[in-house]
Amino acid sequence: LAVELSRGLDENPSTAERGALSRRIRAGLVVSVHCDSHAVATVHGSSAYYLRTNAVNRILAGALLKRAPLEMQGRRPIEALEHPPKGDWAYLRRSWVVLHEHDPATPAALFECGYLSNDHDREFLTSPIGQAKVATGIVQACLDWAQEQKT
């Protein structure tokens, strides 16, 4: 598993530049990792977004949510769910700009680790243990997804 980051500590490339990078390196998979915020501080938990143009994207979004740290799972507001699978994981179909910039044939999902506007999420996401758990979950989700594609 080779990883290419699209930004450094003080860089903020445009979505077009990030898409160009994924096309240039011929990415086999794109996971766009973010932290969310909400005006209501009680909103919390991980969520994943994918484009409905490719069924494989939904599988990737599901793997990301399945492997999200337990501290962050199952907390997306139910009214935001379009088609929840088993459990409370959020599968939302939205046309996020960052997902449109990549080669449409490349499986892609946007993963919101949690809400920085929520005290619990922010404390977890800014801690070394929380960051390690999120990173491990993302890597494991990518490996799970790759294994599933082989079957």
Solvent accessible surface area in square Angstrom, and as a share of the most:
residue,aa,sasa,rsa
1,L,133,0.66
2,A,103,0.80
3,V,107,0.62
4,E,101,0.45
5,L,140,0.70
6,S,45,0.29
7,R,96,0.35
8,G,37,0.36
9,L,184,0.92
10,D,147,0.76
11,E,105,0.47
12,N,123,0.63
13,P,26,0.16
14,S,56,0.36
15,T,36,0.21
16,A,55,0.43
17,E,101,0.45
18,R,32,0.12
19,G,0,0.00
20,A,41,0.32
21,L,26,0.13
22,S,13,0.08
23,R,114,0.42
24,R,170,0.62
25,I,78,0.39
26,R,213,0.78
27,A,21,0.17
28,G,58,0.55
29,L,39,0.19
30,V,16,0.09
31,V,36,0.21
32,S,12,0.08
33,V,73,0.42
34,H,50,0.22
35,C,60,0.36
36,D,33,0.17
37,S,75,0.48
38,H,83,0.37
39,A,109,0.84
40,V,76,0.44
41,A,61,0.47
42,T,102,0.59
43,V,18,0.11
44,H,55,0.25
45,G,0,0.00
46,S,4,0.02
47,S,0,0.00
48,A,0,0.00
49,Y,2,0.01
50,Y,3,0.01
51,L,19,0.10
52,R,157,0.57
53,T,109,0.63
54,N,32,0.16
55,A,81,0.63
56,V,40,0.23
57,N,7,0.03
58,R,75,0.27
59,I,65,0.33
60,L,0,0.00
61,A,0,0.00
62,G,8,0.08
63,A,14,0.11
64,L,2,0.01
65,L,4,0.02
66,K,116,0.49
67,R,94,0.34
68,A,5,0.04
69,P,12,0.08
70,L,149,0.74
71,E,51,0.23
72,M,0,0.00
73,Q,40,0.18
74,G,34,0.32
75,R,66,0.24
76,R,30,0.11
77,P,34,0.22
78,I,120,0.61
79,E,146,0.66
80,A,27,0.21
81,L,24,0.12
82,E,79,0.36
83,H,99,0.44
84,P,65,0.41
85,P,42,0.26
86,K,182,0.77
87,G,60,0.58
88,D,82,0.42
89,W,65,0.23
90,A,1,0.01
91,Y,17,0.07
92,L,5,0.03
93,R,77,0.28
94,R,107,0.39
95,S,83,0.53
96,W,85,0.30
97,V,94,0.54
98,V,10,0.06
99,L,7,0.04
100,H,101,0.45
101,E,48,0.22
102,H,13,0.06
103,D,58,0.30
104,P,114,0.72
105,A,80,0.62
106,T,18,0.11
107,P,18,0.12
108,A,6,0.05
109,A,0,0.00
110,L,5,0.03
111,F,2,0.01
112,E,13,0.06
113,C,7,0.04
114,G,0,0.00
115,Y,4,0.02
116,L,72,0.36
117,S,34,0.22
118,N,15,0.08
119,D,102,0.53
120,H,85,0.38
121,D,0,0.00
122,R,96,0.35
123,E,132,0.59
124,F,23,0.10
125,L,14,0.07
126,T,83,0.48
127,S,34,0.22
128,P,113,0.71
129,I,121,0.62
130,G,0,0.00
131,Q,97,0.43
132,A,57,0.44
133,K,87,0.37
134,V,12,0.07
135,A,53,0.41
136,T,91,0.53
137,G,8,0.08
138,I,28,0.14
139,V,63,0.36
140,Q,59,0.26
141,A,0,0.00
142,C,13,0.08
143,L,81,0.40
144,D,39,0.20
145,W,28,0.10
146,A,39,0.30
147,Q,106,0.47
148,E,91,0.41
149,Q,71,0.32
150,K,157,0.67
151,T,135,0.78
